[in-house]
Every structure is written in structure tokens, then in C-alpha cells.
Amino acid sequence: MASFAPAQAQPYRAPKPRPQPARRPARPRAAPRTRSRPLVAGGVLWIVVVAAFLAGIVALNVAVLRLSVQVEQLDAQRDALAAKRDALQTELSTAAAGGRVEKLAVGRLGLVAPESTTYLELKRSRRR
């Protein structure tokens, strides 16, 4: 049988660095292009969109203001017509008053008030 001897610790050795291939000196590269054009175009697009919305809101407010002025004019016209209608109704009721009609009938037409009133009762005839 074989017997095993205790292992002895060996000091740690770092691996040898691999030889690097010879590098060429870095050649100057052109600066990377900045993407300022698309960002500017996107900003301009947003400005145009916001301006269009604001113009729409202003146009809507102007339309509402015009309609409001028109409603006020129509209300004033309605009130004037109602006042004219009331004046005409007053004139009509004055013209149709019983005392005035009687006075005109006697004065202009020479009519006389009746002394007595007689009522006749008519019978319905049977015709088919």
C-alpha cells in the first residue's frame, strides 16, 4: 500500500504576461458627428405643433366671442319686438273698447241706441 505524504505549500507565482503584438500608433480619428439636426428638427416640430394648438384655441375663443355678441344683439332685438307687441296690443284694446265704438257709431254713422231688445227663438228645420 502506498502512503501519502502531506503536500507542501508552494509560493504563488503570477502567470507570465503574454507578449502583446506590436501596436501601431493610434491614428487620429475624425470627431464623431453630433446629431444636432434631428434634435433641432424635433424641437422645431414641437414648437410648430404647440403654435398650431394655440392658434386653434385663439380661433375658438374669437368664434365664441362673435357668437356672444350676436346673442346679445338678438336679445336686444327680441326685447324691442316684445315692447312693440305690447304697444300694439294696448292700441288694439283701446280701439276695440265698447265706449269708444259706441261713440263712433253714434257720431260718425248716425246710429241710435235701441229702446228695447227683442230676442227671437228660431226652430231648427229638419232637412236632410
Phi, psi and omega in degrees: 000149184260144177250149183256140178261147180297142182284143178262141181284130178257146180296149182284132177243127178289144179295151181288136178292144179285147178290129180278141176293154182293127181265145175280154176295141183296131178269146183295133179258155176289146180297139180296142181291135176275147182265056182284330181297308180296323179293319178294318179297321178295320178295318179295321178299315179296320179298318179295318180295314180296319178297322179295318177297317179296320177297322177296319179295318179296316179298320178296318179295322178295319179296318179295320179296317179297317179295324178296317178297319180296320178297319178297320178296318179294324176297318179296319179295319178298318179295320179295318179293323178295320178295320179295319178298318179296321178295319179293322177295320177297316179297320180293316180293327176292318181292330183266009181296141185299317181295321180292317180297318180296319181296318178292323180294320180285315185286308186277315187265350179072024179281155182239145178290141181289149179283321178218160180248133180241134180250136177250141178249119182260140179263147182281131179273150183261094176244146178241000000 
